Amino acid sequence: QSALTQPPSASGSPGQSVTISCTGTSSDVGGYDYVSWYQQHPGKAPKLMIYELNKRPSGVPDRFSGSKSGNTASLTVSGLQAEDEADYYCSSYAPSNIYVLFGGGTKLTVL
Amino acid sequence: EVQLVQSGGGLVQRGGSLRLSCAASGFSFSSYAMTWLRQAPGKGLEWVSSINDSGDYTVHADSVRGRVTISRDNSKNTLLLQMNSLRDEDTAVYYCVKDRSGRAFDYWGQGTLVIVSS
């Protein structure tokens, strides 16, 4: 199975909303509600922002939300703030020996 | 507080071996699957290996299968990754991560850099 597909970049102004897509297949993203999203600031370890498609770990602002349509999952960041500028990665449960698939990452710029 | 403290990275010659360790604390280590992920310089995240809670089931990415072994010592709350026959493309920051439901990774180690050089 191939990696999930994300746009390389996204941007928005403070206060706006931005959506990042993550496209897979019916064997991964489309077949399970086990999509996760991670935020990574430069030089830091990634941080889990969304799991099981639309659940937020404790401490993650509700400005971050997840959804899915068909084989494409999306992360929406509402009310953009400067500190949201980071790389975002999606991942999906994958069956059998693949275990998990990652997207290539999207660099979010807050203008 | 959940902590994953990694050790064991560094510079290794092509074809050499390295063992990464991850000391876990702050949670019931023996109750969770654990995973190693890696990130090559300037690149995205890549799954490497995973092990179930009891340690009797392991799975590896095609890129490392046959060259790496993931293991755990639940009595010492430690996760290990033994890497052999290292290649240039194994150069990356390696992360020890705790699995949660749905193949999500909710806690991450600080990362350890492995550089494979000739």
Interface residues (C-beta under 8 A of the other chain):
Chain A: A3 Y32 D33 Y34 S36 Y38 A45 P46 K47 L48 Y51 E52 P57 Y89 S91 S92 Y93 A94 N97 Y99 V100 L101 F102 G103 G104 G105
Chain B: T35 G44 L45 E46 W47 S50 V59 H60 A61 Y95 R100 S101 G102 R103 A104 F105 D106 W108 G109 Q110 G111
